[in-house]
Amino acid sequence: MKKRRKPDQPAHLPKVGTHDEIREEQHLERSAVLDVMGLGGKGRIVGIVFSIIAITVLVIAVVSLIALD
């Protein structure tokens, strides 16, 4: 009789180069970037608000540079 996998043991990693592996790697990279920025573990809404603020500041900077000309 085969033993069942314990619930706290993770499943095997996907094969290298598959879509699942690439998706997992991208997810880990995004979470690492958010950890460096201090937003790791925060909700999705915090990321959206942070993105909106960053885009607004960037647009204001570009408009002000154009206005100085």
PyMOL commands that set and color helices and strands:
alter all, ss='L'
color gray80, all
select helices_A, chain A and resi 19-37+44-68
alter helices_A, ss='H'
color red, helices_A
deselect
rebuild
show_as cartoon
